[in-house]
Amino acid sequence: MIDVGSELSHARERLALSLTELAYRTKISEATLLAIERNDLKALPGGIYTRGFLRAYAREVGCDPEEIVARYRTQFAEEGESSRLHGPSTPSLTVRCESGQVHSASVDAMDRRDARAKLIGTVMVLLVGGLLYFLLDRSMHATKRWYPEPIAVAAPQSRPAVETATLVAVGTDGPSAGTASIDEQLNALRLDIQARALCWLSGTADGQRVIYRLLNAGERLQIEAKDVVLRVGDAANLDFTINGVAGRPLGPAGQAVTIHLTPQNYQEFLSH
């Protein structure tokens, strides 16, 4: 039977691999590879190191690593070198490797650690990505539900200002006949709104939604219609005028209110 070193050497040559290239692939020095091919057991460190070198060499040239190790043991056992090949049960800490030499067993262990690390890294990336997607998706749905895009309020056409001097104050016995006739002649209410601070506002004009968002401090808008419904998130953060007349406070700070304005009742919301 051909010896193990010669078989490995022939397998390498069939693949047209040089010792230099094989040393690069296995991370084993050329001197150690050459010692294996020459069956020079004395030049090898012995024990698990030699077995690791044999397995690494065999894998690269297409031989069965375990069969090569078993045959190598048998070969040197017949020559009376079994104890050196098998080595002590615990590897000697004084064994030194040549400069740049890495044991194949260490390479295999590093490969396994790298594979595990890559797998764990991939799983972590997928988990974190899924969590971020879930949170972002929920955030986007919440934003769409509570803070939709504002509906632009069409700029009202200029109309003659309504005389305010004849408006009747709330708390009297009732509007006079002259005031009632003015109310009946009103074509629309003109509301000028300004936010004192951050304030949520929803509003409809003649049944059509015209505002549904947060107003920033100092932000102004104007609504003109016959029938206006406003829902205010914080009554103390909103100032308004109706047809140029200042509106009364709608409520205390932090209170949400809803008001319904028409040409018939708008005077109830004026400041007198």
N, C-alpha and C positions, 0 to 999 in steps of 0.2 A: 504494500500500500504506500502511495506517495506520502511523504511527510507533510505536516500541516504548513510549515513555512514555505515549502516549494509550491504547494497547492494555492496558497494565497498569492504568492508572487506571480504564478501563471494566470490566475484570475485577473490580477491587476493589469498584466501585460495585454490580456485579451481585450480589456476595455481601453487600452492605450492611455492608461493613467501613469503619470510620472510620480516618483516618490514625493517630489515637491508639492504636486497638486493634491496627492492623497494626504500629506501632512497638513495641508491647509484645510481640507474637508474634515479630517478627524481631530484636528488640534493636537496631534501627536507628533513629536519631533521625527525628522527623517532618520536619525541614528537609531531610534527605538524601532521604527518600522523595518529598517534594514536588519536589525537584530532578530526580529520576528521571522523575517524571510530566511535568515541563515540558521534559525533554530538555536540562537545563541542565548541560552537561558541565563547565563551569568551576567549578561549585559542588561537584563530586564530586572525590574524592582521586585517581582514575585508577588504571590498572593492575589488579592482582588485587583491589584493594579494591572498585572499581566492579563488576567482574565478580561478586564475592561478593555485593554488595548486590543485583544484578540476579537472581542465582539464588535468593537468599532471598525476595525479593519475588515472583518467579514461582511458587515452590513454594506460598506461602501463598494465592495467588489462583487456583491450578489451571492455570497455564501451563507449557509445557515450558521448564525453566531453560536448557538448552543452546541451544535454538532462539532464545530471547530474547537470549542473549549474542551469538550469531552475527549476528542481525539488527541488534543495537545496534552491533556492530563495523562491519558493512556500512554502516549509516546514517551513522555519523560518519566513516567512511573517505571516503564520497562528499562530505562537507563539509570534507575536509582536516584532520580532527582525529584521524586514526588513531593517530598517535604518542602523543597524550595518553591515548586510550582504552586502548591496549595497555600503555603505561607502560614503564619500563626493565626490563631482564631481571632485575635485582635490586631489590626494593622499596626505596624511599628510607626511610632511618631518620628523616628529618626531617618526614615526613607526620604531621600531628596530627589527631586526631578531636575532634569536638565533645564537650562534657561529657556523660557518660553513654552515649556511643556505643560499641557493640561490633561488630566486623567479623563478618559472617556466616560467613566462612571459619573464624574462631576459634570461633564457636558450633558449626559442624559438627564441628570437631576435638574440642571439649569433649564434644559428644554421643557421638562415637565412643569417646573415652576413658572416659566414664561407662558406656557399654554394655559395654566390655571389663572395666571394674572390677567392674560388677555380675555379669557372667558368671564372672569369676575368683572373686569373693566367694561366689557360689552354689555353684560347684564345691568350694571350700574347705570351706564349711559341710557339704556332703554327705559329703565325704571324712572330715572330723573326726567328724561324727555317726556315720558307718558304723564308724569305728575305735572310738569310744567304745562303741557298741552291741556290737561284736564282743568287746571286752575285758570289758565288763560281763557279757555272756552267758557267756563262759568262766569268769569269776569265780563267777557264780551256780552253774554246773554243778560247779565244783570244790568249792564250799561244800556243795552237796547231797551230793557223793560222799564227802567226808571229815568233814564236820561236820553230820550230819542233826539234825533236831529231836530233843531228848531225849525218851525215852519215860518217862512218869511212873511212878514206883515206888509202887505202892499201899501205903499205910500198913499195916503188919502189925497184926493184932489182938493184943491183949495175951495173952501166954501165961505160964505159970509159968516162972520163971527156972530154968535147969539148974544143978544143983549142980556147982561147978568144983573143989571141994576134992579130989575123988577122981580127977581126971584124972591119967594116968600120963605122966611126962616122956619125951620122945624120947631114945633111946639106951639104954634099959633092955632087959632080955631080952624084953620084950613086955608087953602089957597084962594085968592080972590078970583073973580071971573076973568080979570085981565090976565093973570098969570096962567090960568087954565088954558086960555086961548093961545098963549105963547107955547105951552107944552104941546098942545095939539098941532101947532105949526112946525114943531121941531122935526126935521128930516132925519137927524142922527145925533147921537151923543159922541163927543170927541173927548177921549181920555188921554191925558198925557201922564205917563207913569215913570217914576224914577226910583231905583233901588238905593236905600241908605247903606245897606251892607248886603252880603251874599244872601239871596232870597229865592226860594222856589216859587215859580208862578206858572199857573195853567189858565188859559183863557179861551173863550169862544166868542165869536162875533156873528150875530144872526145865525147861530147854529153851527158855524164852521170854526174848527179849532185854529187859532192863530198864534198861540204861544204855548210851549210845554217844555220848560227848561229852567235852569238856574240863571238868575240875573246877578251879574257882578256889581260890586259897589259902584255907584255913580252911573250905571247903565240906564239909558232912557229908551222908551218906545212909545208909540202912539197907536191907539185903536179908535176907529170911528165906525159906529154901527147903531142900529136902533135898539138892539137887545144884546147886552154884554153880560157874561158870567165870568167872574174871576175867582180862582182858588189860590190863596196866598199861604205859603208855608210858615211865614213868620210875620204876623200882622204889624209889628213895630218897625219892620225893615222896609216898608213900602210907603212912598208918598205919591199922591196923584192929584190931578185937577180934572174937573168935569166942565167942559166948555169954558175953560179959563178960570174957573173958581176952585179954590183949594178944597180938597176933600178932608173929611174929619178922620181922626185916628180910627183904625179898624179894630184895634184890640191891643192887649198887653203883649210884651215881648215873649216870644216862644209859642204864641197861640196861633193855630192854623184856622183861617176863616174862609168862608165862601160868601160872595155878594152877587146879587143879581140886579143889574141896572137897566132901567127902561126910561123912556121919556116921561112916564107917569110917576116914577118913584125916585128919580136920581137926586132930587133935592134932599132926601133923607140922609144922603151920604156926603153932603156938603158941610164945610166948617162954617158955623155962624157965630 
